[in-house]
Amino acid sequence: MKNFVKVVSCLMIIMLVCGCGKKEKVALNNEDSVKDNLTKVKVNCEEIQDIKDFSYYNNLFITKKGKLYQINFSQLFSNDKNCREIKSEIRFKKIIRGGIIGVDNNVYYFDANKTELVKFDFQDGYLTMPYINNIEKDSYENIFSAPNKAGEQNYFWVDRENNKIYMFEETLQPSNLKKEAILTLEQGENIEYVVDNLIKTNRAIYTFQSIIINKDECDKYADVDCKYTDKFEPEKITKEEFDQIKFMYKLNNFKMVIMKKGEIYVDLNNYND
C-alpha cells in the first residue's frame, strides 16, 4: 500500500467509557425496510441533521463542522433541547469506539460523571484505546472498529485507493494488516463514510456480521457447537429507501437511521440513555 502510515503502535481500547455506475447491488430488494422495528422520534436538535459520526457510547455525535454533541432521544437537557454541545475549542473528526479524535490528532474521551472531555493519557495502564503515533494526516479517518459475536473488538483499515477493507491483527500498524482484504468493493463503488460496524457506499450499506456456517448441524444436534465466520454483509433494503438515507448507525442491537428529509428512526428498545 502506497504511502500508508509510519507508525509505532499499541493495541489499547477505552474500557472506561464504554463495474459501472448503473450496476445495482444484490443487497437492494423490495421486501425489507431499514426502518423495521424502529420508532420515528421527534427531537429538538437541528444539529443532528449535520451529523458526520456517531458513537453509541454516551450517545455522542460529531457534526461536519467538527463540533461534538451529546444527544438524548427520550429526554430534554436543561437547554430544552434533545442535544447539547460539549464545549471545546478543539474540533473533532472521528470517533473510534469510545475514543474521540481531535483535528490535533490527540485522542479524548467523554467523562460522563463530570460531563466533560478528558485528554487520553496513554500512560494510564488501565485505560485502553487504539492509537497510532506519527500518523499521517487523516489516517484516523480510515480506521474503524466492530465487535464479533464473541464480543471481541476488531479494527479495520479502509484502503480508499484500491477500494478494499483490511482487518488488523493484534496491533494497529501496517505490518499487522491481514494480507487478504475482508471486503473488496466493485469498480465504481465509492465509500461515503465509515462508522462503528458500518460502511456506507454509493451502492450499498455493509455491516460486520457473524454468519453461521454449520446451521443444519447446529440446529439438529445438541452436542454440536455453532460455528461462525465474520464478514461484512450488505444490508437488505429497498433501492428507494437506500436513496433516501442520509446517515445510518448500527452496533450490536442498536440502530439509528436519519433520512434525507429529516426523519429520525431509532431502536428505543436497545437505546442506552
N, C-alpha and C positions, 0 to 999 in steps of 0.2 A: 504494500500500500504506500503510495507516494506521499511524502511529507506528512506522515501520520502524527505522532507526537513524540517528543523526547521526554521521558518520564523517569522519575524514581517513585514507585507507587507502593501503597499499602492497601490491604483489604480491611476496611472498617465500616460499620453501619450504625446510625444513631438509634440506639435502643431506648434512649431516654425519652424520646418523643414519638416514640412510636410503637413489442408488437407495434401497434399503431394506436393512434388516439381514439379510434372509433370502437376498438375491441372492448367488450364488456367482461367483467369478472363473473365467474360462475357463482360467486357468493350472493349475487343480487338475484332475488327471486320475487314472486308475487304472493308469498304466503306469510312470511314473518314480519313483525313490526319491531323496530328498535325500541319502541315505547311500551312494549308488553310488560305488564306488572309494575309499571312506573306511575307515579302520581304527578299530574300537572300542578305545579306550585306557582303561587303569585308572590314574588319577592320585591321588596323595595330596595333595589340595588342595581342601578343602571350600569355600574362599573363592571358587573359580571358579563355584560354584552361585549366587553373589550378583552375578554379572557385570552390568555396565551398558554398558561399552565395551571394545573390544579393538583392538590395533594389531599388525599383522604385523611392524612394525619393532621389534626387540628383544623381541617377544612379551610386551608389556605389557597389563595389563587394569586397569580401574577397577571397583570394587565400587559398589553402590548407596549405601554409606556414605561413598563418596568416597576410599577408600584405594587406593593404587597397588601393584600386584604384578607380578612377572615370573614367567612360567611356562615350564617345560621339559617337553615331553611324553615325552621319551625318557630323561631322567636326573634324578637327585635333586640337590638342593642340599645344602649342609653341614648344614642343619637336618633332613635326612632326609625332606624333602617335595619335591614337584614344583613348588612355588612358594615365593617369598619376598617379603616385604613390602619395598618401597622406603621406608625410614623417612623420614618428613617430618611436620612439624607442619601442613603445608598439606593441605587436602582438595581433590580434583580432580573435575571434572565432564565433561570431554570430551577425546578425542584426535582431532586433525585431522592425518591422516597421521602425522608423527613428533612433532608438537607437542602437549604435554600442557597442557591449560588448567586452571589452578587456580581455585578459587572466588574468589580475589582478582583474577581476570581477567588475571593475568600468564601468560606462556607459558614452559614449561620443556621441556627435553629431557633424555633419559637418556644420560649418558656411559657407554657400555658398558666403556670401558677403565678408568675409575675406579669403575664401578658406583655412580654417584651422580647425583642430579638437579642440573642446572645451569639457572639462570635465563637465559632467552634474551636475548642482547644484540643489539638491533636496529641498533646502530651498527657491528656487525661485518659488513663488506661481503660476506664470502664465505659467511656463513650466510644461509639463505633460508627463510622460513616465513611463510605468510599471516597477517596480523593486522589488527585494526581498533582505532583509537583511539577513546576516548569511547563505547564500546559500551554499549547498554542492558543491563540485567540479563537474563541467559540468552540473549543474542544468539548466542553461540558454539554453543549447543545446536542452532541451526538451520543451521549450516554444516557441510558435509562434502565430501569430495573423492573423485575416481575417475579413474583413467587410461583413456585410449582405446587402441585397437590400436597407434597410433603411439608410445605411451609418453608422450604429452602429459598433464599433470595438469590436470584440470578441477575447478572448485569450484562448489558449488551452495547455493542458499538455499531453505529449507523455509518456505513461506508457510502456516502451520498454520491461519490464519483462513479462507483460501479453498481449502485442500486442494490446493495446487499446488507444483510444484518448478520453480525457475528456475535457469538457468546464468549464472554471472558471466562477463563478458568482460574480460580483462586484469586490472583491479584490483578488489579486493573492496569495492565501495561501491554503494549503491542505484542510482545513475545508470548503472552498468555492468551491470545485470541485463538479459538479453535480454528483449524485450517479450513474446514468446510463451513460455508455460510448456513445459518439456520433458516434463513429466508432469502430468496433471490427474487426480486421484482421483475416484472415484464418490461420490455423496452417501451418507453413512453409512459411508464407509470412513475409518477413523481411523489416523493414524500412531502406531505404538507406539515405534519407535526408528529412528534412522539411524546407520549406521557407515560406514567406508570402503566406497564402491562399492555399498552395500546399503540398501534401505528396507524395513522390516517394518511392515505394516499389519494390521488385524484380519481382512483378507481375502486377502492375498497377500504374497509376498516379491518385490521387484523388484531386479534388479542392472543396472548400467550395462554395456551391451554394444555392440560394433561389429558391425553387421549388414551383410552383403554385399548389394549392390543390383544387381549385374550378374553373378550367379553363372553363368548359362549361357555368356555370352561369356568370362568369366574362365576357366572350366573348359575351354572349347573352343579358345581361341586363345592361343598362346604370347606374342604381342606385345600382348595386351590386359591392362592392369593391373586388378587387383581394386579396386572402389570400395566404400566403406563409409559408412554413416550411424550416428551414435552416438545411442543412445536407451536408456531404461530399459525392460526387458522382464521380465514376470513369470516366475519360476522354475516349471518344470513338475514339480509334486509332487502326491502324493495328498492328498485332503482330510483323511483320517485322520492322515496323517503331519504335515500342516501344523498340526493342532490339538495335536500333541504337542511341537512345537518351543518351547523356551524362548528360545534365542538362536542366531543364525547369523551367520557371518562368511565373506565370500568376496571375495578380492582376488587378481587375476592368476590363477595356477593353484592357489592355496592355498584350502582351505575347512575350516571347523570348525563343527560342529553340536552344541549341547547340548540334550538333550531334557528335558522337564519331570520325568521320572522320575529324572533324574540322569546318564543315559548320555552319554558324550562320544565323538564321532566326529571323526577328524582325517585330513587328507590327509598322511600321513607322507612320501610321495614328493616333495612340494613344501614340506616343513616346513623352516623356517630356524631351526635350533637354535644 
